[in-house]
């Protein structure tokens, strides 16, 4: 199985990665692994922004 390294990506890069993943015809098990990795990367990015000064002014509803 392919080892995917965590890379800091911009929001646009993450969106493009997701769109490429959706359009690919990968076997389900590989696509699931890649999607889980992308999910972790998105959660990590959100967590780092929310806990920074950039996220300080974020209005929670």
C-alpha positions in Angstrom: 0.0 0.0 0.0 1.2 3.5 -0.8 2.5 5.6 2.1 1.1 9.2 1.8 3.1 11.9 3.5 1.3 14.7 5.3 2.0 17.9 3.3 0.7 21.4 4.1 -1.5 22.4 1.2 -3.5 25.5 0.5 -7.3 25.3 0.5 -7.3 25.4 -3.3 -4.7 22.6 -3.5 -6.9 20.5 -1.1 -10.0 21.1 -3.3 -8.1 20.2 -6.4 -6.7 17.0 -4.8 -10.3 16.1 -3.8 -11.7 16.7 -7.3 -8.9 14.6 -8.8 -9.6 11.9 -6.3 -13.3 11.9 -7.2 -12.6 11.8 -10.9 -10.0 9.0 -10.6 -10.9 5.4 -11.1 -8.9 4.1 -8.2 -9.8 0.9 -6.4 -12.1 1.6 -3.5 -9.6 0.7 -0.8 -6.9 3.1 -2.3 -9.5 5.9 -2.8 -10.7 5.5 0.8 -7.1 5.7 2.1 -6.4 8.8 0.1 -9.7 10.4 1.2 -8.9 9.7 4.9 -5.5 11.3 4.5 -7.0 14.4 2.8 -9.6 14.6 5.6 -6.8 14.5 8.2 -5.0 17.2 6.3 -8.1 19.4 6.2 -8.7 18.9 9.9 -5.1 19.8 10.7 -5.2 22.9 8.6 -8.5 24.1 10.2 -7.2 23.3 13.7 -4.0 25.4 13.1 -6.0 28.4 11.8 -8.7 28.3 14.5 -6.0 28.3 17.2 -4.1 31.2 15.6 -4.7 34.9 15.4 -6.2 34.4 12.0 -9.0 32.4 13.6 -9.4 34.6 16.6 -12.1 36.7 14.9 -13.9 33.7 13.5 -17.6 34.2 14.4 -19.1 31.0 15.8 -22.8 30.5 15.2 
